[in-house]
Amino acid sequence: MSVMTRVGESRRRHLLAAAGAVLLLAGPVLAGCSGGSSAPSSDQIVLGEGQDLGDFNPMLGYGQLGVSPIYEGLLIPAADGDDRVPDLVPSLAESIPEQVAPRTWRVVLRSGVTFSDGTAFDAEDVVATYRAVVDPRVAADISTDFAPIVAVEPDGPQAVTVRMDTDADPSPYLLLGIVPSERVETTPAAEWAINTAPVGTGAYALESLEPDQAVLAVRENYWGDTPSVRRLVYSHVPDDNTRAQRIGTGEIDGANLPPRLADGLTDRDGIEVVAVKSADWRGVSLPNDNAFTADPAARLAMNVGVDRTAIVDEVLIGKGEAASTPIASVYGDAFDEGAQFGFDADRAGSILDAAGWRKGADGIRGRGGARASFPLLYNASDTLRRDLAVAFAASMKKIGVEVLTRGTSWDEIETKMTSAGVLLGGGATPYSIDSQVYDTLHTRVPDSSPYSNPGDFTAPGLDETLDAARESAPGPENDERYRRIQQIYVKQPSYVFLAFLRHTYASRGAGWKHDAPILEPHSHGVTWGPWWNLPSWTPSA
């Protein structure tokens, strides 16, 4: 899905959609389910996905982080667990990027690789893909994610040169799924042929695509090891409860589920429930066209007056961590443990009193004829966002702030970002800390997503520090800049961040062994979780 850190929530309809397919399958498809047996009953896996079948196109965010059955990037994330930011290791690259000049890197490409249409992979494909993602004619949803890249140019047929406008490591930008140059179009990405007929270098190719199902099959001419999972079937089950029922009865092998529904399957025979750490945050954006939320004192009071620990415990049933900023503890030395909001309802009330926001007869505060009240919108189809919005509103009522929650569509939400709060999510590209925070906290620029800092609030010195951190190479000095960013932010916040989610999955994986899940981005679904690296799945016997 998209973020608020560079990728707008409008992208969610593409990013998560492409992870899954459509309606429930029956008959022969169900033979892929492994149930509770000690060995796989077949070499097929059936996964249930809550999102619609979408566009299999990297320009729309599918495979942006190198995780996709169909596409591969120059690099791929790799880790032995989800408690740290993954290493970024070669995939279509032969080796890691080599710095050859200031802000210039050379990447040698793997030889002997072909796309699923049989054409050879070379430098022209890499160049064409990276040029397309920033081409205004293509209007890629993720174009701003690649702003630090000045150019990607061929250096012979089997190497490319990457030029950056910062001293940062280019690796986080080299995960994008590569498209054959012949399939690149100069029309809007939403109209490309590969949306429904994808062509990549990955281990799987689309075998069939119907309105009610998508089936991927192993490529016989894949350059790497042949996966043991030969067929992957995506089944669209939009209702959370129905997905939980389908995996409970063995009709599907796996699904992503809200925490409470996943927990309800914990003791079911043959089902493993997994909660995976992520840099995926949920929080409340605050409108600038509202007298209360435009007051820095009000924004500080709301941050102090919300009990994040209670929200994690009660709404997420412990499947998450409290969030005061978009920077999670997994960022190590760049994380400032002291730059966090402690819950103190009395202090929140004192801040509001001092700012002139006094309680009226109905318990809601006011000042100069303005009421401490604002609408809070959330995507009506997202039950977790609904529950978080309601919990936040309950916390605010206790300090005299009226939050009017309402579920609606993203189309309506996009028209009301400056007049209403929104229950947002972010962290689409978390393997770069710059991508995790820059667009979320920086004041808006002309090409900002509507979901990037919708209120356009900032604190003195914050923009300058964000810019300096983006320009700088990784290391202790930049870690200090990111700690400083957090320290500046908590003095004058622009959002109310609530929690980092743990993405919850239920899987019938008996008889298989596979790589552990890794730290996940905002976009997840069944492209991630236990299935993020399907070629690693092998029979355990």
C-alpha positions as a printed NumPy array, in Angstrom:
array([[  0.   ,   0.   ,   0.   ],
       [  1.078,   3.295,  -0.07 ],
       [  2.218,   5.581,   2.37 ],
       [  2.255,   8.671,   3.689],
       [  5.968,   8.367,   3.369],
       [  6.191,   9.031,  -0.288],
       [  3.478,   6.772,  -1.531],
       [ -0.059,   8.054,  -1.048],
       [ -2.878,   5.927,   0.324],
       [ -4.359,   6.148,  -3.156],
       [ -1.712,   3.583,  -4.132],
       [ -3.106,   1.011,  -1.763],
       [ -5.65 ,  -0.014,  -4.357],
       [ -2.744,  -1.077,  -6.583],
       [ -0.08 ,  -2.256,  -4.171],
       [ -2.11 ,  -4.658,  -2.099],
       [ -4.396,  -5.579,  -4.926],
       [ -1.62 ,  -7.108,  -6.97 ],
       [ -0.736,  -9.357,  -4.079],
       [ -3.937, -11.308,  -4.473],
       [ -6.582, -12.401,  -6.856],
       [-10.277, -12.853,  -6.947],
       [-13.208, -14.904,  -5.797],
       [-13.168, -18.237,  -4.052],
       [-11.978, -21.279,  -5.901],
       [-13.411, -24.747,  -5.608],
       [-12.93 , -28.234,  -6.987],
       [ -9.382, -29.125,  -8.092],
       [ -7.893, -25.967,  -6.601],
       [ -8.638, -27.196,  -3.088],
       [ -6.261, -30.085,  -3.593],
       [ -3.461, -27.626,  -2.858],
       [ -4.433, -27.39 ,   0.812],
       [ -2.131, -29.316,   3.07 ],
       [ -4.426, -29.574,   6.076],
       [ -2.77 , -31.164,   9.057],
       [ -0.71 , -33.835,   7.28 ],
       [  3.018, -34.206,   7.897],
       [  3.876, -33.758,   4.21 ],
       [  2.508, -31.471,   1.512],
       [ -0.497, -33.007,  -0.225],
       [  0.509, -31.34 ,  -3.481],
       [  2.964, -28.871,  -4.939],
       [  0.288, -26.172,  -5.075],
       [ -0.594, -23.482,  -2.529],
       [ -3.904, -21.591,  -2.426],
       [ -3.858, -18.22 ,  -0.681],
       [ -6.779, -16.001,   0.255],
       [ -6.388, -12.258,  -0.233],
       [ -8.656,  -9.469,   0.928],
       [ -7.813,  -7.059,  -1.888],
       [ -9.086,  -7.098,  -5.455],
       [ -7.013,  -8.455,  -8.276],
       [ -4.964,  -5.5  ,  -9.423],
       [ -2.226,  -4.447, -11.725],
       [  0.864,  -6.66 , -11.977],
       [  2.99 ,  -3.651, -12.818],
       [  6.036,  -2.354, -10.902],
       [  5.135,   1.18 , -11.994],
       [  2.062,   0.857,  -9.79 ],
       [  4.087,  -0.448,  -6.856],
       [  3.793,  -4.202,  -7.404],
       [  7.175,  -5.747,  -6.589],
       [  8.63 ,  -2.373,  -5.605],
       [ 10.703,  -3.876,  -2.77 ],
       [ 12.02 ,  -6.876,  -4.679],
       [  9.418,  -9.235,  -3.198],
       [  7.204, -10.735,  -5.874],
       [  6.78 , -14.162,  -7.487],
       [  6.844, -12.551, -10.943],
       [  9.454,  -9.776, -10.871],
       [ 12.934,  -9.362,  -9.46 ],
       [ 15.023,  -6.285,  -8.723],
       [ 18.75 ,  -5.73 ,  -8.855],
       [ 18.791,  -6.398,  -5.125],
       [ 16.499,  -8.271,  -2.733],
       [ 15.938,  -7.978,   1.03 ],
       [ 17.331, -10.8  ,   3.143],
       [ 17.321, -11.457,   6.885],
       [ 16.981, -14.352,   9.309],
       [ 14.043, -12.727,  11.06 ],
       [ 11.882,  -9.642,  11.414],
       [ 13.681,  -7.878,  14.261],
       [ 15.975,  -5.75 ,  12.09 ],
       [ 16.1  ,  -3.904,   8.795],
       [ 17.023,  -6.566,   6.202],
       [ 20.287,  -6.69 ,   4.323],
       [ 19.936,  -5.831,   0.642],
       [ 21.738,  -8.51 ,  -1.347],
       [ 22.252,  -9.217,  -5.08 ],
       [ 19.433, -10.663,  -7.122],
       [ 19.612,  -9.554, -10.766],
       [ 22.851,  -7.803,  -9.845],
       [ 25.981,  -9.943,  -9.851],
       [ 27.323,  -8.124,  -6.787],
       [ 26.517,  -5.199,  -4.513],
       [ 26.844,  -1.672,  -5.984],
       [ 30.423,  -0.37 ,  -6.208],
       [ 31.064,   3.331,  -5.712],
       [ 33.18 ,   4.587,  -8.623],
       [ 32.933,   8.354,  -8.081],
       [ 31.211,  10.778,  -5.722],
       [ 27.505,   9.941,  -5.735],
       [ 28.074,   7.475,  -8.579],
       [ 27.778,   3.697,  -8.346],
       [ 28.321,   0.846, -10.801],
       [ 26.202,  -2.295, -10.72 ],
       [ 27.293,  -5.409, -12.617],
       [ 24.344,  -7.465, -13.858],
       [ 23.832, -11.196, -13.655],
       [ 24.301, -12.961, -16.985],
       [ 22.2  , -15.809, -18.386],
       [ 18.902, -14.388, -17.107],
       [ 15.775, -14.374, -19.263],
       [ 12.318, -12.94 , -18.862],
       [  9.256, -15.169, -18.869],
       [  8.684, -14.28 , -22.54 ],
       [ 12.103, -15.725, -23.394],
       [ 13.891, -12.423, -24.047],
       [ 17.306, -11.839, -22.488],
       [ 17.803,  -9.557, -19.507],
       [ 20.424,  -6.814, -19.913],
       [ 21.281,  -3.227, -19.043],
       [ 18.698,  -1.751, -21.409],
       [ 15.905,  -3.33 , -19.378],
       [ 17.197,  -1.778, -16.164],
       [ 17.604,   1.629, -17.766],
       [ 14.155,   1.506, -19.377],
       [ 12.482,   0.531, -16.098],
       [ 14.106,   3.3  , -14.072],
       [ 13.469,   5.913, -16.733],
       [  9.822,   4.903, -16.903],
       [  9.219,   5.103, -13.173],
       [ 10.029,   8.842, -13.181],
       [  8.59 ,   9.643, -16.635],
       [  5.665,  12.095, -16.267],
       [  3.933,  10.405, -19.201],
       [  3.876,   7.136, -17.276],
       [  2.562,   8.827, -14.126],
       [  3.889,   6.023, -11.922],
       [  2.283,   5.97 ,  -8.49 ],
       [  5.72 ,   5.514,  -6.92 ],
       [  7.696,   8.09 ,  -8.899],
       [  8.615,  10.244,  -5.892],
       [ 10.142,   7.218,  -4.161],
       [ 13.022,   7.447,  -6.62 ],
       [ 13.674,  11.184,  -6.318],
       [ 17.267,  10.708,  -5.023],
       [ 18.265,   8.926,  -8.267],
       [ 19.527,  11.374, -10.91 ],
       [ 20.023,   8.783, -13.651],
       [ 20.505,   5.092, -14.396],
       [ 22.617,   4.628, -17.511],
       [ 24.032,   1.597, -19.38 ],
       [ 27.701,   0.748, -18.892],
       [ 27.977,  -1.922, -21.544],
       [ 25.363,  -4.668, -21.919],
       [ 25.913,  -6.184, -18.458],
       [ 26.333,  -3.199, -16.139],
       [ 24.644,   0.06 , -15.246],
       [ 25.786,   3.276, -13.611],
       [ 23.564,   4.812, -10.943],
       [ 23.996,   8.514, -10.197],
       [ 22.48 ,   9.937,  -7.026],
       [ 21.837,  13.497,  -5.87 ],
       [ 22.828,  12.56 ,  -2.309],
       [ 25.658,  10.708,  -0.598],
       [ 23.24 ,   8.   ,   0.513],
       [ 23.646,   4.327,  -0.342],
       [ 21.578,   3.647,  -3.496],
       [ 20.728,   0.078,  -2.448],
       [ 17.206,   0.765,  -1.101],
       [ 16.284,   2.195,  -4.497],
       [ 17.526,  -0.864,  -6.41 ],
       [ 14.79 ,  -3.292,  -5.346],
       [ 12.284,  -2.29 ,  -8.023],
       [ 11.049,  -5.134, -10.232],
       [ 12.644,  -4.916, -13.682],
       [ 10.42 ,  -4.849, -16.766],
       [ 11.618,  -5.839, -20.277],
       [ 12.471,  -2.696, -22.231],
       [ 10.174,  -3.912, -25.019],
       [  7.222,  -3.872, -22.579],
       [  7.828,  -0.339, -21.321],
       [  5.241,   2.122, -22.61 ],
       [  5.099,   5.907, -22.64 ],
       [  1.428,   5.966, -21.703],
       [  0.001,   6.117, -18.156],
       [  0.975,   3.012, -16.21 ],
       [ -2.664,   2.177, -15.498],
       [ -3.039,   1.45 , -19.234],
       [  0.016,  -0.779, -19.731],
       [ -0.4  ,  -4.252, -21.193],
       [  1.696,  -5.845, -18.422],
       [ -0.977,  -4.955, -15.89 ],
       [ -2.787,  -8.117, -16.912],
       [ -0.023,  -9.875, -18.862],
       [  3.074,  -9.44 , -16.641],
       [  6.547, -10.351, -17.89 ],
       [  9.342, -10.611, -15.343],
       [ 12.486, -12.541, -14.478],
       [ 10.963, -14.128, -11.365],
       [ 10.454, -17.807, -10.66 ],
       [  6.75 , -17.69 , -11.545],
       [  4.737, -16.556, -14.547],
       [  1.045, -15.816, -14.797],
       [ -0.617, -18.925, -16.188],
       [ -4.199, -17.73 , -16.206],
       [ -6.123, -14.655, -15.199],
       [ -9.895, -14.684, -15.023],
       [-12.348, -12.426, -13.254],
       [-12.488, -14.962, -10.428],
       [ -8.939, -16.26 , -10.094],
       [ -5.251, -15.841, -10.85 ],
       [ -2.91 , -18.788, -11.168],
       [  0.887, -18.534, -11.243],
       [  3.088, -21.437, -12.357],
       [  6.807, -22.112, -12.08 ],
       [  8.843, -21.074, -15.106],
       [ 10.739, -23.927, -16.683],
       [ 13.405, -21.501, -17.974],
       [ 13.961, -19.712, -14.662],
       [ 17.627, -18.807, -14.081],
       [ 17.635, -19.844, -10.421],
       [ 16.744, -23.031,  -8.561],
       [ 13.342, -24.452,  -9.454],
       [ 10.878, -23.939,  -6.566],
       [  9.129, -26.91 ,  -4.98 ],
       [  5.848, -24.982,  -4.936],
       [  4.897, -25.407,  -8.57 ],
       [  1.61 , -23.512,  -8.657],
       [  0.355, -20.555,  -6.673],
       [ -3.357, -19.731,  -6.702],
       [ -4.663, -16.431,  -5.392],
       [ -8.27 , -16.364,  -4.211],
       [ -9.994, -13.099,  -3.428],
       [-11.957, -13.258,  -0.177],
       [-12.777,  -9.643,   0.659],
       [-14.499, -10.28 ,   3.977],
       [-12.144, -10.793,   6.927],
       [-14.463, -13.244,   8.703],
       [-14.949, -15.307,   5.564],
       [-11.189, -15.568,   5.061],
       [-10.813, -16.848,   8.604],
       [-13.585, -19.402,   8.038],
       [-12.076, -20.598,   4.746],
       [ -8.703, -21.3  ,   6.256],
       [-10.365, -22.896,   9.267],
       [-12.182, -25.374,   7.024],
       [ -9.089, -26.033,   4.905],
       [-10.4  , -24.407,   1.732],
       [ -7.35 , -22.173,   1.504],
       [ -3.786, -22.645,   2.733],
       [ -3.127, -19.161,   4.03 ],
       [ -4.406, -15.635,   4.481],
       [ -3.662, -12.328,   6.121],
       [ -6.139, -11.509,   8.896],
       [ -6.816,  -8.801,  11.485],
       [ -5.205,  -9.676,  14.841],
       [ -8.366, -10.805,  16.647],
       [ -9.462, -13.13 ,  13.857],
       [ -5.979, -14.578,  13.533],
       [ -5.845, -15.184,  17.28 ],
       [ -9.1  , -17.108,  17.067],
       [ -7.324, -19.72 ,  14.919],
       [ -4.356, -20.18 ,  17.247],
       [ -5.445, -23.55 ,  18.626],
       [ -6.862, -24.97 ,  15.406],
       [ -5.228, -28.173,  14.236],
       [ -2.815, -27.7  ,  11.332],
       [ -2.932, -23.889,  11.415],
       [  0.022, -21.714,  12.375],
       [ -0.656, -18.103,  13.329],
       [  2.245, -15.74 ,  12.651],
       [  2.651, -12.119,  13.748],
       [  5.373, -10.34 ,  11.764],
       [  7.065,  -7.089,  12.791],
       [  6.717,  -4.197,  10.396],
       [  7.597,  -0.542,   9.986],
       [  3.939,  -0.092,   8.999],
       [  2.472,   2.654,  11.176],
       [ -1.042,   3.799,  11.848],
       [ -1.732,   7.334,  12.952],
       [ -4.026,  10.316,  12.737],
       [ -3.279,  13.16 ,  10.32 ],
       [ -4.564,  16.522,  11.502],
       [ -6.201,  19.15 ,   9.271],
       [ -4.893,  22.693,   8.963],
       [ -8.348,  24.105,   8.164],
       [ -9.533,  23.652,  11.746],
       [ -8.913,  26.136,  14.546],
       [ -8.232,  23.433,  17.123],
       [ -5.918,  21.091,  15.212],
       [ -4.038,  24.054,  13.713],
       [ -2.924,  25.009,  17.243],
       [  0.493,  23.454,  18.075],
       [ -0.544,  23.225,  21.739],
       [ -3.601,  21.173,  20.775],
       [ -1.505,  18.779,  18.704],
       [  0.938,  18.316,  21.588],
       [ -1.894,  17.74 ,  24.06 ],
       [ -3.497,  15.09 ,  21.871],
       [ -0.19 ,  13.256,  21.629],
       [  0.214,  13.29 ,  25.395],
       [ -3.432,  12.443,  26.033],
       [ -3.693,   9.2  ,  24.048],
       [ -2.828,   5.914,  25.757],
       [ -0.913,   4.106,  23.02 ],
       [ -0.112,   1.093,  25.193],
       [ -3.808,   0.535,  25.843],
       [ -4.545,   0.815,  22.115],
       [ -1.866,  -1.792,  21.293],
       [ -3.167,  -4.102,  24.023],
       [ -6.874,  -3.703,  23.371],
       [ -7.22 ,  -3.   ,  19.639],
       [ -4.179,  -4.877,  18.348],
       [ -4.346,  -7.469,  21.172],
       [ -0.64 ,  -6.966,  21.688],
       [  0.271,  -7.381,  18.   ],
       [  2.166,  -4.139,  17.656],
       [  4.271,  -1.495,  19.352],
       [  3.412,   2.039,  20.428],
       [  4.486,   4.703,  17.914],
       [  5.24 ,   8.334,  18.683],
       [  7.073,   9.014,  15.394],
       [  7.44 ,   7.079,  12.111],
       [ 10.841,   5.76 ,  13.258],
       [ 10.634,   2.348,  14.922],
       [ 13.133,   0.702,  17.258],
       [ 14.303,  -1.587,  14.432],
       [ 16.308,   1.364,  13.085],
       [ 18.85 ,   0.798,  15.839],
       [ 21.134,   3.737,  16.561],
       [ 18.903,   6.067,  14.537],
       [ 16.038,   5.436,  16.966],
       [ 15.748,   7.746,  19.974],
       [ 14.156,   5.903,  22.865],
       [ 13.772,   9.19 ,  24.749],
       [ 11.848,  10.961,  21.991],
       [  8.548,   9.291,  22.812],
       [  5.267,  10.581,  24.215],
       [  4.352,   9.243,  27.623],
       [  0.632,   9.007,  28.409],
       [ -0.434,  11.713,  30.846],
       [ -4.064,  12.827,  30.637],
       [ -3.606,  15.409,  33.388],
       [ -0.699,  17.026,  31.539],
       [ -2.73 ,  17.028,  28.328],
       [ -5.503,  18.9  ,  30.128],
       [ -3.036,  21.391,  31.568],
       [ -1.55 ,  22.08 ,  28.111],
       [ -5.014,  22.776,  26.734],
       [ -5.975,  24.948,  29.71 ],
       [ -2.804,  27.018,  29.296],
       [ -3.566,  27.486,  25.596],
       [ -7.033,  28.8  ,  26.413],
       [ -9.   ,  25.687,  25.449],
       [-11.435,  25.421,  28.373],
       [-14.166,  22.845,  28.98 ],
       [-17.75 ,  23.863,  28.307],
       [-20.953,  22.58 ,  29.891],
       [-20.935,  19.517,  27.644],
       [-17.339,  18.645,  28.557],
       [-15.923,  19.686,  25.2  ],
       [-13.353,  22.441,  25.176],
       [-13.603,  25.695,  23.29 ],
       [-11.73 ,  28.937,  22.716],
       [-12.925,  32.204,  21.234],
       [-16.006,  30.599,  19.718],
       [-14.07 ,  27.668,  18.211],
       [-14.838,  24.153,  19.413],
       [-12.184,  21.501,  20.146],
       [-13.718,  19.197,  17.588],
       [-12.825,  17.682,  14.235],
       [-13.997,  14.836,  11.97 ],
       [-11.801,  11.735,  11.658],
       [-12.263,   9.736,   8.461],
       [-11.164,   6.166,   7.802],
       [-11.55 ,   3.678,   4.978],
       [-14.902,   2.053,   5.681],
       [-13.745,  -1.358,   4.45 ],
       [-10.837,  -1.48 ,   6.928],
       [-12.08 ,  -2.772,  10.276],
       [ -8.741,  -2.246,  11.995],
       [ -8.638,   1.44 ,  11.04 ],
       [-12.202,   1.762,  12.267],
       [-11.286,   0.267,  15.631],
       [ -8.204,   2.476,  15.952],
       [-10.241,   5.583,  15.092],
       [-12.867,   4.736,  17.694],
       [-10.226,   4.061,  20.359],
       [ -8.486,   7.357,  19.601],
       [-11.781,   9.25 ,  19.787],
       [-12.522,   7.675,  23.181],
       [ -9.132,   8.836,  24.496],
       [ -9.707,  12.353,  23.228],
       [-13.152,  12.629,  24.803],
       [-11.543,  12.111,  28.219],
       [ -9.468,  15.29 ,  27.746],
       [-12.344,  17.335,  26.36 ],
       [-11.752,  16.891,  22.635],
       [-14.555,  15.792,  20.32 ],
       [-13.468,  13.469,  17.492],
       [-16.263,  12.543,  15.08 ],
       [-15.33 ,   9.249,  13.391],
       [-16.793,   8.24 ,  10.046],
       [-16.037,   5.498,   7.572],
       [-15.985,   6.436,   3.903],
       [-14.154,   5.825,   0.624],
       [-10.618,   6.833,  -0.295],
       [-12.086,   8.911,  -3.093],
       [-13.941,  11.089,  -0.583],
       [-11.045,  11.109,   1.874],
       [ -8.725,  12.559,  -0.772],
       [-11.009,  15.576,  -1.14 ],
       [-11.073,  16.367,   2.592],
       [ -7.477,  16.034,   3.738],
       [ -7.21 ,  19.667,   4.859],
       [-10.561,  19.825,   6.681],
       [-10.689,  16.415,   8.384],
       [ -8.337,  14.118,  10.221],
       [ -7.629,  10.775,   8.55 ],
       [ -6.638,   7.425,  10.041],
       [ -3.568,   6.896,   7.873],
       [ -0.922,   4.225,   7.47 ],
       [  2.633,   4.494,   6.236],
       [  5.981,   2.865,   5.815],
       [  5.785,   1.646,   2.211],
       [  9.559,   1.687,   1.667],
       [ 11.054,   1.075,   5.118],
       [ 14.428,  -0.295,   4.041],
       [ 15.56 ,   3.311,   3.687],
       [ 15.025,   5.356,   6.841],
       [ 14.889,   8.461,   4.648],
       [ 11.911,   7.017,   2.788],
       [ 10.322,   6.122,   6.114],
       [ 10.24 ,   9.71 ,   7.366],
       [ 10.951,  12.352,   4.712],
       [  7.616,  12.823,   2.952],
       [  5.685,  12.102,   6.129],
       [  7.3  ,  14.846,   8.205],
       [  8.609,  17.364,   5.651],
       [  6.474,  20.288,   4.576],
       [  4.756,  19.618,   1.311],
       [  6.434,  20.159,  -2.044],
       [  4.71 ,  20.472,  -5.461],
       [  4.832,  16.731,  -6.239],
       [  3.839,  15.53 ,  -2.766],
       [  1.211,  12.845,  -2.481],
       [ -2.023,  14.172,  -0.954],
       [ -1.286,  11.824,   1.958],
       [  2.173,  13.23 ,   2.694],
       [  1.869,  15.542,   5.723],
       [ -1.7  ,  16.554,   4.77 ],
       [ -1.808,  19.325,   7.368],
       [  1.484,  20.734,   6.075],
       [  2.626,  21.322,   9.657],
       [  6.256,  21.422,  10.71 ],
       [  8.433,  22.374,  13.663],
       [ 11.255,  24.939,  13.544],
       [ 14.387,  23.337,  12.137],
       [ 12.715,  20.07 ,  11.129],
       [ 12.781,  20.573,   7.343],
       [ 16.44 ,  21.563,   7.419],
       [ 17.401,  18.504,   9.439],
       [ 15.399,  16.183,   7.187],
       [ 17.126,  17.685,   4.142],
       [ 20.575,  17.279,   5.719],
       [ 19.865,  13.659,   6.637],
       [ 18.686,  12.874,   3.108],
       [ 21.845,  14.391,   1.637],
       [ 24.226,  12.471,   3.896],
       [ 25.874,   9.066,   3.826],
       [ 24.823,   6.472,   6.396],
       [ 26.83 ,   6.277,   9.594],
       [ 26.979,   7.588,  13.173],
       [ 26.662,  11.24 ,  12.146],
       [ 23.48 ,  10.565,  10.208],
       [ 22.095,   8.4  ,  12.999],
       [ 22.485,  11.472,  15.207],
       [ 20.572,  13.564,  12.65 ],
       [ 17.679,  11.113,  12.723],
       [ 17.643,  11.158,  16.52 ],
       [ 17.563,  14.939,  16.306],
       [ 14.624,  14.739,  13.878],
       [ 12.67 ,  12.789,  16.483],
       [ 13.615,  15.22 ,  19.242],
       [ 12.465,  18.209,  17.181],
       [  9.254,  16.477,  16.14 ],
       [  8.039,  15.528,  19.626],
       [  8.267,  19.163,  20.729],
       [  5.801,  20.237,  18.035],
       [  4.143,  17.215,  16.429],
       [  2.13 ,  17.284,  13.23 ],
       [  0.306,  13.928,  13.576],
       [ -0.757,  11.609,  16.343],
       [  1.082,   8.382,  15.529],
       [ -0.455,   5.432,  17.349],
       [  1.253,   2.121,  16.636],
       [  3.515,   0.019,  14.456],
       [  1.546,  -3.037,  13.393],
       [  2.531,  -6.636,  13.511],
       [  1.019,  -8.158,  10.405],
       [ -0.899, -11.301,  11.281],
       [ -1.239, -14.367,   9.096],
       [ -2.739, -17.837,   9.352],
       [ -1.001, -20.595,   7.402],
       [ -1.472, -24.288,   6.769],
       [  2.179, -24.995,   6.154],
       [  2.465, -28.535,   7.488],
       [  5.059, -30.526,   5.568],
       [  6.917, -27.445,   4.337],
       [  9.971, -25.617,   5.624],
       [ 10.807, -22.104,   4.502],
       [ 12.577, -18.86 ,   5.323],
       [ 11.303, -16.909,   8.31 ],
       [  9.329, -13.733,   7.58 ],
       [ 11.278, -10.465,   7.46 ],
       [ 10.494,  -6.898,   8.546],
       [  7.551,  -5.872,   6.404],
       [  6.44 ,  -2.635,   4.742],
       [  3.022,  -1.002,   4.803],
       [  1.949,  -3.099,   1.822],
       [  1.697,  -6.744,   2.796],
       [ -1.09 ,  -9.251,   2.118],
       [ -0.131, -12.738,   0.991],
       [  2.809, -11.525,  -1.066],
       [  4.512, -11.207,   2.339],
       [  4.235, -13.172,   5.583],
       [  5.36 , -16.793,   5.347],
       [  5.139, -16.607,   1.534],
       [  7.496, -13.683,   0.874],
       [ 10.173, -16.004,  -0.545],
       [  8.262, -18.876,  -2.147],
       [ 11.357, -20.378,  -3.813],
       [ 12.608, -21.122,  -0.277],
       [  9.634, -23.43 ,   0.408],
       [ 10.764, -27.059,   0.33 ],
       [  9.207, -30.276,   1.644],
       [ 10.332, -30.866,   5.214],
       [ 10.442, -34.647,   4.859]])
